[in-house]
Amino acid sequence: MIGIFYGSTMGATESIAEKIREIIGRGKTKLYDVASTPVDTLNDYNLIIFGTATWGEGGLPDDWNAFISGLDQVDLSGKKVALFGLGDQDLFPDTFVDSIGILYEKVSGRGATVVGSWPVRGYRFDESRAVKNGAFVGLAIDQENQSDVTDERIRKWVDQVIAEFGRK
Ligand SMILES: Cc1cc2nc3c(=O)[nH]c(=O)nc-3n(C[C@H](O)[C@H](O)[C@H](O)COP(=O)(O)O)c2cc1C
């Protein structure tokens, strides 16, 4: 079973989380809103997907506050984590999908193996905390400017993540 944990302010991240769930399969996944989920739920999963938007110029949405501080109490070693994030590259070209980078730093610090890195090709931005060694450390989605390629990006990324999870 794969646990999908998302935090969404306006609902866009939630609908992407639901799409990812449909593609992987409802029976193989469970969906959790981090605003109303105890962090120790992570103990039930070895394969985890985290999804977040970026708010306030480079920050996590408020819905993540309790969960992110709770992560300090959870051992993620031996777990595989894939990350996706939403952002707006035209309005926020210097903090584009920074929250993916914030989650990456947090979960790798807790011992998780992060999978599902994604090329920067096809996006236009100047700076992102989510770029490490020339690639995004998770899937970047831009519903404001590139919603036409979202479904294709999700399908390709999910295939890659399932393979890296060792499920195929
Ligand atoms: C006040 C505000 C600040 C934002 N800051 C950023 C940002 O720093 N970087 C970024 O990539 N996107 C930023 N965005 C864009 C959101 O991440 C994007 O609209 C996202 O789809 C919202 O997802 P949600 O509906 O799940 O909250 C911001 C949006 C708003 C309204």
Ligand as a Chemical Component Dictionary entry (heavy atoms), coordinates in Angstrom:
data_LIG
# 
_chem_comp.id                   LIG 
_chem_comp.type                 NON-POLYMER 
_chem_comp.pdbx_formal_charge   0 
_chem_comp.three_letter_code    LIG 
# 
loop_
_chem_comp_atom.comp_id 
_chem_comp_atom.atom_id 
_chem_comp_atom.alt_atom_id 
_chem_comp_atom.type_symbol 
_chem_comp_atom.charge 
_chem_comp_atom.model_Cartn_x 
_chem_comp_atom.model_Cartn_y 
_chem_comp_atom.model_Cartn_z 
_chem_comp_atom.pdbx_ordinal 
LIG C1  C1  C 0 -0.112 34.228 -2.114 1  
LIG C2  C2  C 0 0.474  33.191 -3.017 2  
LIG C3  C3  C 0 1.835  32.917 -2.935 3  
LIG C4  C4  C 0 2.425  31.971 -3.781 4  
LIG N1  N1  N 0 3.783  31.752 -3.718 5  
LIG C5  C5  C 0 4.357  30.879 -4.596 6  
LIG C6  C6  C 0 5.767  30.681 -4.613 7  
LIG O1  O1  O 0 6.531  31.276 -3.850 8  
LIG N2  N2  N 0 6.289  29.797 -5.508 9  
LIG C7  C7  C 0 5.514  29.107 -6.398 10 
LIG O2  O2  O 0 6.046  28.314 -7.180 11 
LIG N3  N3  N 0 4.138  29.285 -6.399 12 
LIG C8  C8  C 0 3.563  30.135 -5.533 13 
LIG N4  N4  N 0 2.185  30.319 -5.554 14 
LIG C9  C9  C 0 1.359  29.538 -6.512 15 
LIG C10 C10 C 0 0.660  28.351 -5.844 16 
LIG O3  O3  O 0 1.597  27.407 -5.369 17 
LIG C11 C11 C 0 -0.260 27.673 -6.877 18 
LIG O4  O4  O 0 -1.300 28.544 -7.172 19 
LIG C12 C12 C 0 -0.850 26.341 -6.411 20 
LIG O5  O5  O 0 -1.502 25.744 -7.522 21 
LIG C13 C13 C 0 -1.830 26.457 -5.246 22 
LIG O6  O6  O 0 -2.157 25.146 -4.805 23 
LIG P1  P1  P 0 -3.344 24.844 -3.758 24 
LIG O7  O7  O 0 -4.657 25.137 -4.461 25 
LIG O8  O8  O 0 -3.234 23.404 -3.434 26 
LIG O9  O9  O 0 -3.135 25.719 -2.559 27 
LIG C14 C14 C 0 1.603  31.247 -4.710 28 
LIG C15 C15 C 0 0.229  31.527 -4.772 29 
LIG C16 C16 C 0 -0.336 32.480 -3.951 30 
LIG C17 C17 C 0 -1.811 32.747 -4.077 31 
# 
loop_
_chem_comp_bond.comp_id 
_chem_comp_bond.atom_id_1 
_chem_comp_bond.atom_id_2 
_chem_comp_bond.value_order 
_chem_comp_bond.pdbx_ordinal 
LIG C1  C2  SING 1  
LIG C2  C3  SING 2  
LIG C2  C16 DOUB 3  
LIG C3  C4  DOUB 4  
LIG C4  N1  SING 5  
LIG C4  C14 SING 6  
LIG N1  C5  DOUB 7  
LIG C5  C6  SING 8  
LIG C5  C8  SING 9  
LIG C6  O1  DOUB 10 
LIG C6  N2  SING 11 
LIG N2  C7  SING 12 
LIG C7  O2  DOUB 13 
LIG C7  N3  SING 14 
LIG N3  C8  DOUB 15 
LIG C8  N4  SING 16 
LIG N4  C9  SING 17 
LIG N4  C14 SING 18 
LIG C9  C10 SING 19 
LIG C10 O3  SING 20 
LIG C10 C11 SING 21 
LIG C11 O4  SING 22 
LIG C11 C12 SING 23 
LIG C12 O5  SING 24 
LIG C12 C13 SING 25 
LIG C13 O6  SING 26 
LIG O6  P1  SING 27 
LIG P1  O7  DOUB 28 
LIG P1  O8  SING 29 
LIG P1  O9  SING 30 
LIG C14 C15 DOUB 31 
LIG C15 C16 SING 32 
LIG C16 C17 SING 33 
# 
